[in-house]
Amino acid sequence: MSPAFVVFLKEVRENLRDRRTLINALITGPLLGPVMFIMLMNVMVNRELAKADKPIAVPVIGAELAPNLIGALKSAGIDALPALPDPEAAVHDQRTDIVIRIAPDYAEAWNKGQAVQVELIYDSSRRDASTPVQRVRSVVESYGRREGAMRLIARGLAPITAWPVQVADRDQATSQSRSALMFSFLPYFFVLTVFLGGMYLAIDLTAGERERQSLEPLFVNPVARWKILAGKLAAICSFSTVSLLLSVAAFATAPLFIPTEKLGIALDLGFRFAAHVVLLMLPLIVLLAALQSLVAAFAKSYREAQTYQSILMIIPVLPSALLSVIPVKAESWMYAVPLLGQNLGIVQLLRGDGVTGEQVMLCLAGGFAAAAIAVVATAYLYRSERLAISG
């Protein structure tokens, strides 16, 4: 039996008995995140949809000046409340989402056929206020367009006279491509799941054994160090792969709990999506396992290794953070950049565009090349006798 395979079986068997490793690699990382996200999204979406349908009450200043406008609001499910003495303070103190203020000269200007002013007082920084504000704005603007058309007809003019240029929207987005806006964080989450799935195992197999002084007896055996490393990396990759599979499977249940049809989106996270994600993530599994082992080898204790790994965890954040701030047009060479290529590829899968064979090959080639460099660097460090010495 190959020495690397023996080491692999030993490490897997021992860590399957470690409750801390199992909880972090197979529960906390791959399952807790998707479950919490699905629950939060379900609550948030249903809350927003309920707010969009149910009647709302809005304080109106000067309601007696515009009875027809108040009637239009009421027919749209917006009831007028009595005026507030200080509407700005009421909005600031979150006692109301929006206040309508009708100009004192509204009736006079209306009778003269002049433009009238209706103020909407709200706080755009409050997320909860966006839905009622949009509802009120839509009704007021629709009422204004309708009355403007009636004025033109009364003067013997066609309503189209006031709008010589008509904008026709031709949105090319599909229901599935729109879902990428809501789930654009998935690439980062999959990378983080792989990282957390192998992190505690990588710490235990290097810094942990070094602290327990069990690494030196292992190195005394007449086995090449690279074979020992190969067994350990295989064990780390196995845990990371299982963690990724559990995460992909958990997210595949999202369409069952999130009312995607009410949002006008189509979310396809089935077998085809999962297979492509796992394929694109394969080089990152090896790369992150090697990097985690390399970083952990510099630590003399388990706690010190945890500190180093928390710093290393910043790396998976960078591509997603940069793409969220600086949207870029995907170029072919970008798919060969580890982390960036996976991010772009998974977003394309979410949009329903798919990934081409060339893009997949670039992802795999760039990722495995970086992984090979990290493995060689870790193997070189494993040749040092100081690695087995604790303290």
PyMOL commands that set and color helices and strands:
alter all, ss='L'
color gray80, all
select helices_A, chain A and resi 3-16+19-53+63-65+67-75+87-92+106-111+127-154+159-162+175-182+186-212+215-220+225-252+254-257+260-263+271-297+302-312+314-325+332-336+340-351+357-382+385-388
alter helices_A, ss='H'
color red, helices_A
select strands_A, chain A and resi 56-61+78-81+98-102+118-122
alter strands_A, ss='S'
color yellow, strands_A
deselect
rebuild
show_as cartoon
